[in-house]
């Protein structure tokens, strides 16, 4: 009897894990981005644990720079609406942010500004509500992009997102990956695995 209860419980856990939808994007749109490379590696690890992990490229969602005059005249751009729909349909969002002058990239900041706006008078921050965010940075610098991640964390928290306590920070990124796309540092590889496992144990928020 206990064997069947255990198997039933394992089945429920597997089902819950499979229901977790993860959206991921990078603040870098350039070819050969190490942050996109990091996301690809994280995606592989998460999918092995049953996650529905989707990576999008912000280059496929071009947006005008946000300002209220544009918004009042033209409304929300269609690409911003598409991004909001993808965000709202996910329980977890992974953002890989390159570090530009100890901060985040313009394309990422602009996307977040549009995502934090409401559609046709609706709630402005519903795309971030009840969302778990995991922040990543792969950078050539020795600081692992920590200053930029601190800035990104403050932005996400200000607009209603819940940011995981632990970031994924990869210094000296151009030498950090092996030929298979895995991290050369076993300790950092284990940290990434731990964060993904923790996310997968969470029940999806309705």
matplotlib code that plots the C-alpha trace (Angstrom):
import matplotlib.pyplot as plt

x = [0.0, 2.7, 4.5, 1.4, 1.0, 4.7, 4.3, 1.1, 2.9, 5.8, 3.3, 1.7, 5.1, 6.0, 2.8, 3.3, 6.8, 5.6, 3.1, 5.7, 6.1, 9.3, 9.9, 13.5, 15.1, 18.4, 19.1, 21.7, 20.4, 23.8, 25.0, 27.2, 26.0, 27.4, 24.2, 22.1, 24.6, 24.1, 20.3, 20.6, 22.5, 20.0, 17.1, 18.7, 19.1, 15.5, 13.9, 15.7, 13.7, 10.4, 10.1, 8.3, 11.1, 10.8, 13.5, 12.6, 14.9, 14.0, 15.3, 12.1, 10.0, 11.3, 9.9, 10.1, 11.7, 9.0, 7.6, 4.1, 3.6, 4.0, 1.8, -0.9, -0.8, -0.3, -1.2, 0.8, 2.8, 1.7, 5.1, 4.7, 1.3, 2.8, 5.6, 3.0, 1.0, 4.0, 4.9, 1.4, 1.3, 4.4, 5.0, 8.8, 10.9, 14.6, 16.4, 20.0, 21.4, 24.7, 26.4, 26.7, 28.5, 27.5, 23.9, 21.6, 21.2, 19.0, 17.0, 16.2, 15.3, 13.0, 11.3, 10.7, 9.3, 6.7, 5.9, 5.2, 2.4, -1.2, -3.3, -6.3, -6.6, -6.0, -3.7, -0.1, 1.9, -0.1, 2.6, 4.9, 2.4, 2.9, 5.9, 9.2, 12.2, 15.6, 18.4, 21.5, 24.6, 27.6, 30.3, 34.0, 34.5, 35.7, 32.7, 30.3, 28.0, 26.9, 26.4, 24.2, 22.2, 21.6, 20.2, 18.0, 16.7, 15.6, 13.7, 11.9, 11.0, 9.8, 7.3, 5.9, 8.1, 9.4, 13.2, 14.9, 17.4, 20.3, 21.5, 23.4, 26.6, 29.3, 32.6, 35.2, 32.4, 34.3, 36.3, 33.5, 32.0, 33.3, 32.8, 29.4, 28.1, 28.5, 30.2, 33.8, 33.5, 31.9, 30.8, 29.0, 27.4, 26.2, 24.8, 22.8, 21.5, 20.4, 18.6, 16.7, 15.8, 14.5, 12.3, 11.0, 9.8, 7.5, 3.9, 2.7, 0.8, -2.6]
y = [0.0, 2.4, 1.7, 2.8, 5.9, 6.8, 6.2, 8.3, 11.1, 10.9, 11.2, 14.3, 15.9, 15.1, 16.6, 19.8, 20.1, 19.7, 22.5, 25.1, 27.5, 29.5, 32.4, 33.6, 36.4, 38.2, 41.9, 41.3, 40.9, 40.5, 37.4, 35.2, 36.8, 35.0, 35.8, 34.0, 31.2, 31.0, 31.0, 28.1, 26.1, 26.9, 25.9, 22.5, 21.9, 23.0, 21.0, 17.9, 18.5, 18.8, 22.5, 24.2, 26.6, 29.1, 31.5, 34.6, 37.2, 40.8, 41.5, 39.8, 42.3, 45.8, 48.6, 52.4, 54.1, 54.6, 58.0, 59.1, 61.3, 58.2, 56.1, 58.7, 59.2, 55.6, 53.4, 50.3, 48.8, 45.4, 43.9, 45.2, 43.5, 40.3, 40.4, 41.1, 38.1, 35.9, 37.2, 36.8, 33.2, 32.2, 31.5, 32.1, 34.5, 34.2, 37.4, 37.3, 40.8, 41.9, 44.6, 48.0, 50.6, 48.8, 48.8, 47.1, 47.4, 50.0, 47.4, 45.5, 48.7, 49.8, 46.4, 46.5, 50.0, 48.9, 45.7, 47.7, 49.7, 48.9, 48.1, 50.4, 51.6, 48.1, 47.4, 48.5, 45.8, 42.7, 41.1, 41.1, 40.2, 36.7, 36.1, 34.6, 36.2, 34.7, 37.0, 36.0, 37.7, 36.4, 39.1, 39.3, 41.3, 39.8, 41.1, 38.8, 41.6, 42.0, 45.8, 45.5, 42.7, 44.8, 47.5, 45.0, 43.5, 47.0, 47.6, 44.3, 44.6, 48.2, 47.0, 44.1, 41.1, 38.7, 38.1, 34.9, 35.5, 34.0, 35.2, 33.3, 35.3, 34.2, 36.2, 35.9, 34.6, 34.1, 31.4, 30.1, 27.5, 24.3, 23.0, 21.5, 24.8, 23.7, 25.8, 24.9, 25.7, 22.7, 24.9, 27.4, 24.5, 23.1, 26.5, 26.8, 23.3, 24.1, 27.2, 25.4, 22.5, 25.0, 26.7, 23.3, 22.4, 25.5, 25.0, 27.2, 30.3, 30.6]
z = [0.0, 1.0, -2.3, -4.3, -2.1, -2.8, -6.6, -6.6, -4.8, -7.2, -10.1, -8.6, -8.2, -11.8, -13.0, -11.0, -12.4, -15.9, -15.4, -14.6, -17.6, -17.8, -20.1, -20.7, -22.6, -22.7, -22.5, -25.3, -28.9, -30.6, -32.3, -30.1, -26.9, -23.8, -21.9, -24.6, -24.4, -20.6, -21.1, -23.6, -21.0, -18.3, -20.6, -21.3, -17.5, -16.8, -19.6, -18.2, -15.0, -16.9, -17.3, -20.2, -20.9, -23.8, -24.8, -26.9, -28.5, -27.9, -31.4, -32.6, -30.6, -31.7, -29.6, -29.8, -26.9, -24.2, -23.6, -22.5, -25.6, -27.9, -25.6, -25.5, -29.3, -30.5, -27.5, -26.6, -29.5, -30.7, -29.8, -26.2, -26.1, -27.3, -24.7, -21.9, -23.0, -22.9, -19.4, -18.1, -19.4, -17.5, -13.8, -13.8, -15.8, -16.4, -17.5, -18.6, -18.4, -19.8, -17.7, -19.4, -17.4, -14.1, -15.2, -17.7, -21.5, -23.1, -25.0, -21.7, -19.8, -22.6, -22.7, -19.0, -19.2, -21.8, -19.9, -16.8, -18.6, -18.7, -21.8, -22.5, -19.0, -17.4, -14.5, -15.3, -13.5, -13.9, -16.1, -13.1, -10.3, -8.8, -11.0, -9.8, -11.5, -11.7, -12.8, -14.6, -16.0, -18.0, -18.3, -19.2, -16.0, -12.7, -10.7, -12.5, -13.3, -9.7, -9.9, -12.9, -11.3, -8.2, -10.5, -12.4, -9.1, -7.9, -11.1, -11.1, -7.4, -7.9, -10.6, -8.6, -9.4, -6.9, -7.4, -6.3, -3.5, -5.5, -8.9, -11.5, -12.0, -14.4, -14.5, -17.2, -19.4, -22.6, -20.9, -18.7, -21.1, -22.5, -26.1, -25.1, -23.7, -20.0, -17.4, -16.7, -13.0, -11.2, -8.3, -10.5, -12.5, -9.2, -8.2, -11.4, -10.9, -7.3, -8.4, -11.2, -8.8, -6.3, -9.0, -10.2, -6.7, -6.6, -7.4, -10.3, -9.3, -10.9]

ax = plt.figure().add_subplot(projection="3d")
ax.plot(x, y, z, "-o")
ax.set_aspect("equal")
plt.show()
